[in-house]
Amino acid sequence: MSPTHTAAVAAPDRLPRPAAVDTRQIVWAYAVTVGVYHALALLALLPWCFSWTGVILAVGGVYVFGGLGINLCFHRLLTHRGLVCPKWLEYGFAILGVCCMQDTPARWVAVHRRHHEHSDRQDDPHSPLAGFLWGHVGWMLVKNGDLSRLGIYDRYAKDILRDPFYRRLERTLLYPTIVIASWLVFFGAGFGARLIGGGTPGQAVQFGTSLLVWGVFFRIVAVWHITWSVNSLSHLFGYQNYATGEKSRNNWLVAILTSGEGWHNNHHADPRAASHGHRWWEIDLIYGFVKLLEAVGLAKDVCRPNRRLARAKAGK
């Protein structure tokens, strides 16, 4: 098949939910987590929980934790193998991803690989063609038999689970330990900094709480919705450089919020490429960071965009 005609039949405009979905069975672990974190994020509205340092940490955290942990590590490195990093660095990025509370790396990888295999077809776990809210968040809140851990891992994530670190994240308390440790680091840093700066214990508690609320809880919820917008908005709104046979779109807003993940049609046309921006003005900050890692010897085997795609695009 040519790069610009990757499917004989275009994706439909509307889809039923996956056949294995049972909307009567709530996945309470996810539903409670999503609800609790949104409630905790709302604490940011309280003046006592505010600090400009917390706001700065929240904004920076979207790009550090979300950008490096989810977009670079979980997505481009682990899911698509678009580059290789030293294990110590890969694990560091993976820990940033764990702090985003988007499930374990193996689970994230498995679901995303299934999405690519069935993109905007009924077996796609989160196509917004089955409903915007379904594609954005609803898909993870109800049971889908196709996403049972044993079955989906066996098909889509065997390579991830060969690694002892990622197995420990699945089988031990390492995952929640990392999450709770991140809470303590943010609160403790604020508490200690205010005490060292001459503040009272009460002021230290307030400042530490502001960093926890903004730098952790608010930031996690923000990264959730930004990541989910790739699944929802970038399959509904935007433009296509390539006829990929599904509804992926290049979306400017999502690209800005995700440091480049919003060039989603480009990504579906060439999933393994570490670069998602294919035109000069499609800025991809994550790929810029990848090139920096490569320049200093911390990344190798970086997969560039397929030249056949560029030639096909130029000939359109």
C-alpha positions as CSV (number, residue, x, y, z in Angstrom):
1,M,0.0,0.0,0.0
2,S,1.2,3.5,-0.7
3,P,1.9,5.8,2.3
4,T,-1.1,8.0,1.6
5,H,-3.6,5.1,1.1
6,T,-3.1,2.8,4.1
7,A,-6.6,1.3,4.2
8,A,-9.0,0.3,1.4
9,V,-12.0,1.5,3.4
10,A,-12.2,4.7,5.3
11,A,-13.2,4.7,9.0
12,P,-17.0,5.3,9.5
13,D,-18.2,8.6,11.0
14,R,-19.9,6.8,14.0
15,L,-19.0,3.6,15.8
16,P,-20.6,1.3,18.4
17,R,-18.6,0.8,21.5
18,P,-16.3,-2.3,21.5
19,A,-18.4,-5.5,21.7
20,A,-16.6,-6.7,24.9
21,V,-17.7,-3.5,26.8
22,D,-20.2,-4.0,29.6
23,T,-21.4,-0.6,30.8
24,R,-23.1,-2.2,33.8
25,Q,-19.8,-3.1,35.3
26,I,-17.9,-0.1,36.6
27,V,-14.1,-0.4,37.0
28,W,-14.1,1.0,40.5
29,A,-10.4,1.3,40.8
30,Y,-10.3,3.7,37.9
31,A,-13.6,5.5,38.6
32,V,-12.7,6.2,42.3
33,T,-9.1,7.3,41.4
34,V,-10.4,9.7,38.7
35,G,-13.1,11.1,41.0
36,V,-10.8,11.5,44.0
37,Y,-8.0,13.2,42.1
38,H,-10.5,15.7,40.5
39,A,-11.8,16.5,44.0
40,L,-8.3,17.0,45.3
41,A,-7.4,19.2,42.3
42,L,-10.4,21.4,43.2
43,L,-8.5,22.3,46.4
44,A,-6.5,24.6,44.1
45,L,-9.5,27.0,44.2
46,L,-9.0,27.6,47.9
47,P,-6.9,30.7,48.7
48,W,-5.1,28.8,51.5
49,C,-3.8,26.2,49.0
50,F,-2.5,28.8,46.6
51,S,1.1,29.9,45.9
52,W,2.8,31.2,42.8
53,T,5.5,28.6,43.2
54,G,2.8,25.9,43.2
55,V,1.4,27.3,39.9
56,I,4.8,27.4,38.3
57,L,5.4,23.7,39.4
58,A,2.0,22.7,37.9
59,V,2.8,24.3,34.6
60,G,6.3,23.1,34.4
61,G,5.1,19.6,35.6
62,V,2.8,19.3,32.6
63,Y,5.8,19.4,30.4
64,V,8.3,17.5,32.6
65,F,6.1,14.7,33.9
66,G,3.6,14.6,31.0
67,G,6.1,15.4,28.3
68,L,9.1,13.3,29.3
69,G,7.2,10.6,31.3
70,I,4.2,10.0,29.1
71,N,4.9,11.4,25.7
72,L,8.6,10.6,25.4
73,C,8.9,7.4,27.6
74,F,5.6,5.6,27.6
75,H,4.7,6.6,24.0
76,R,7.7,7.1,21.8
77,L,10.3,5.0,23.6
78,L,8.4,2.1,25.1
79,T,5.3,1.7,22.8
80,H,6.8,2.5,19.4
81,R,10.6,1.9,20.1
82,G,11.4,5.1,18.3
83,L,14.6,5.5,20.2
84,V,16.8,3.8,22.7
85,C,18.2,5.3,25.9
86,P,20.4,3.9,28.6
87,K,18.3,1.9,31.1
88,W,19.0,4.2,34.0
89,L,17.6,7.2,32.0
90,E,14.7,5.2,30.6
91,Y,13.7,4.1,34.1
92,G,14.0,7.7,35.3
93,F,11.6,8.8,32.5
94,A,9.3,5.9,33.4
95,I,9.2,7.0,37.0
96,L,8.1,10.5,35.8
97,G,5.3,8.7,33.8
98,V,4.2,6.7,36.8
99,C,3.9,10.0,38.7
100,C,1.2,10.9,36.1
101,M,-1.1,8.1,37.4
102,Q,-1.9,6.8,34.0
103,D,-1.5,3.2,35.0
104,T,1.7,1.0,34.7
105,P,3.9,1.3,31.6
106,A,2.9,-2.2,30.5
107,R,-0.8,-1.4,30.7
108,W,-0.3,2.0,28.9
109,V,1.7,0.4,26.1
110,A,-0.7,-2.5,25.6
111,V,-3.7,-0.3,25.3
112,H,-2.0,2.1,23.0
113,R,-0.7,-0.6,20.7
114,R,-4.3,-2.0,20.5
115,H,-5.5,1.4,19.6
116,H,-3.1,1.5,16.6
117,E,-4.1,-1.9,15.5
118,H,-7.8,-1.1,15.5
119,S,-7.8,2.7,15.2
120,D,-11.3,4.1,14.8
121,R,-12.8,0.6,14.3
122,Q,-15.1,-1.0,16.8
123,D,-12.3,-2.8,18.6
124,D,-10.4,0.5,19.2
125,P,-10.5,0.9,23.0
126,H,-11.1,4.6,22.9
127,S,-12.3,5.9,19.6
128,P,-14.3,9.2,20.0
129,L,-16.4,8.0,17.1
130,A,-18.3,6.1,19.7
131,G,-18.9,9.3,21.5
132,F,-16.6,12.2,22.6
133,L,-16.8,11.5,26.3
134,W,-16.3,7.8,25.6
135,G,-13.1,8.5,23.7
136,H,-11.9,11.0,26.3
137,V,-12.4,9.2,29.6
138,G,-15.5,6.9,29.6
139,W,-13.7,4.0,28.0
140,M,-11.6,3.4,31.1
141,L,-14.4,3.6,33.6
142,V,-16.4,0.5,32.5
143,K,-15.3,-3.1,31.9
144,N,-14.0,-4.0,28.5
145,G,-13.2,-7.7,28.4
146,D,-10.7,-7.1,25.6
147,L,-8.5,-5.1,28.0
148,S,-8.1,-7.7,30.7
149,R,-4.6,-7.5,31.9
150,L,-3.6,-11.1,31.3
151,G,-5.0,-11.2,27.7
152,I,-3.8,-7.7,26.6
153,Y,-0.4,-8.1,28.1
154,D,0.2,-11.4,26.4
155,R,-0.6,-10.0,23.0
156,Y,0.7,-6.4,23.2
157,A,3.3,-6.0,26.1
158,K,5.4,-9.1,26.3
159,D,8.5,-7.1,25.5
160,I,7.8,-4.6,28.3
161,L,7.3,-7.3,30.9
162,R,10.6,-9.1,30.1
163,D,12.2,-6.2,31.9
164,P,12.4,-6.8,35.7
165,F,11.8,-3.1,36.5
166,Y,8.5,-3.1,34.7
167,R,7.5,-6.5,36.1
168,R,8.0,-5.1,39.6
169,L,5.7,-2.2,38.8
170,E,3.0,-4.7,38.0
171,R,3.6,-7.3,40.8
172,T,4.8,-5.4,43.8
173,L,4.0,-2.2,45.7
174,L,6.6,-0.2,43.8
175,Y,4.0,1.7,41.7
176,P,2.0,3.1,44.7
177,T,5.3,3.7,46.6
178,I,6.5,5.9,43.8
179,V,3.2,7.8,43.7
180,I,3.1,8.4,47.5
181,A,6.8,9.3,47.5
182,S,6.1,12.0,45.0
183,W,3.5,13.5,47.3
184,L,6.0,13.6,50.1
185,V,8.7,15.1,48.0
186,F,6.5,18.0,46.9
187,F,5.0,18.7,50.4
188,G,8.4,18.1,52.1
189,A,10.2,20.4,49.8
190,G,7.7,23.2,50.4
191,F,7.6,22.6,54.1
192,G,11.4,22.6,54.5
193,A,12.0,25.6,52.2
194,R,9.6,27.8,54.2
195,L,11.1,26.7,57.5
196,I,14.6,27.3,56.3
197,G,13.4,30.7,55.0
198,G,12.3,31.7,58.5
199,G,8.6,30.9,58.3
200,T,6.5,29.5,61.1
201,P,5.4,25.8,61.2
202,G,1.9,27.0,60.1
203,Q,3.4,28.8,57.2
204,A,5.5,25.8,56.3
205,V,2.4,23.6,56.3
206,Q,0.5,26.0,54.1
207,F,3.4,26.4,51.6
208,G,4.0,22.6,51.5
209,T,0.3,22.0,50.9
210,S,0.2,24.5,48.1
211,L,3.0,22.7,46.3
212,L,1.3,19.3,46.9
213,V,-2.1,20.6,45.6
214,W,-0.8,22.4,42.6
215,G,2.4,20.5,41.8
216,V,0.9,17.1,42.2
217,F,-2.9,16.9,42.3
218,F,-3.8,19.7,39.9
219,R,-0.9,18.8,37.6
220,I,-2.0,15.1,37.4
221,V,-5.5,16.0,36.4
222,A,-4.2,18.6,33.9
223,V,-1.9,15.9,32.3
224,W,-4.8,13.4,32.3
225,H,-7.0,15.7,30.2
226,I,-4.2,16.8,28.0
227,T,-3.2,13.2,27.3
228,W,-6.8,12.1,26.8
229,S,-7.3,15.0,24.3
230,V,-5.0,13.2,22.0
231,N,-7.5,10.3,22.0
232,S,-10.5,12.5,21.6
233,L,-9.8,15.9,20.0
234,S,-7.1,14.6,17.7
235,H,-9.5,12.1,16.2
236,L,-12.2,14.7,15.6
237,F,-10.7,18.2,14.8
238,G,-7.8,19.3,12.7
239,Y,-6.2,18.5,9.3
240,Q,-4.7,15.5,7.7
241,N,-1.4,15.3,5.9
242,Y,-2.0,11.6,5.1
243,A,-4.9,9.4,4.2
244,T,-4.4,6.8,6.9
245,G,-7.8,5.1,6.7
246,E,-8.9,6.4,10.1
247,K,-9.8,9.8,11.6
248,S,-6.5,10.9,13.2
249,R,-6.0,14.6,12.8
250,N,-3.2,17.1,13.3
251,N,-4.5,19.5,16.0
252,W,-2.6,22.7,16.8
253,L,-4.0,23.1,20.3
254,V,-3.2,19.5,21.3
255,A,0.3,19.8,19.8
256,I,1.0,22.9,21.9
257,L,-0.3,21.3,25.1
258,T,1.5,18.0,24.6
259,S,4.8,19.3,23.2
260,G,4.2,17.7,19.8
261,E,1.8,14.7,20.3
262,G,-1.0,16.6,18.6
263,W,0.5,16.0,15.2
264,H,-1.5,12.9,15.5
265,N,-2.2,12.2,11.8
266,N,1.5,12.3,11.1
267,H,2.0,9.8,13.9
268,H,-0.6,7.4,12.6
269,A,1.0,7.6,9.2
270,D,4.4,6.7,10.6
271,P,4.0,5.4,14.2
272,R,7.6,4.4,14.9
273,A,9.1,7.8,14.0
274,A,10.4,9.7,17.0
275,S,9.4,12.9,15.3
276,H,5.7,13.7,15.0
277,G,6.1,17.0,13.2
278,H,6.6,16.5,9.5
279,R,6.3,20.0,8.2
280,W,8.7,22.8,9.2
281,W,6.0,24.6,11.2
282,E,4.8,21.5,13.0
283,I,6.9,22.1,16.1
284,D,7.7,19.0,18.2
285,L,9.5,19.9,21.4
286,I,9.7,16.3,22.5
287,Y,11.6,15.4,19.3
288,G,13.8,18.4,19.9
289,F,14.7,16.9,23.3
290,V,15.3,13.6,21.7
291,K,17.8,15.2,19.3
292,L,19.5,16.8,22.3
293,L,19.8,13.4,24.0
294,E,21.2,12.0,20.9
295,A,23.7,14.8,20.5
296,V,25.1,14.1,24.0
297,G,25.1,10.4,23.6
298,L,22.1,9.6,25.7
299,A,19.9,8.4,22.8
300,K,20.6,6.2,19.9
301,D,18.7,4.3,17.1
302,V,16.5,7.4,16.7
303,C,13.8,6.6,14.1
304,R,13.4,9.4,11.6
305,P,10.2,10.0,9.6
306,N,9.9,7.7,6.6
307,R,11.2,9.5,3.5
308,R,8.5,7.8,1.3
309,L,5.9,9.7,3.3
310,A,7.7,13.0,2.7
311,R,7.9,12.3,-1.0
312,A,4.3,11.3,-1.2
313,K,3.3,14.5,0.7
314,A,5.3,16.7,-1.6
315,G,3.6,15.1,-4.6
316,K,0.0,15.7,-3.4
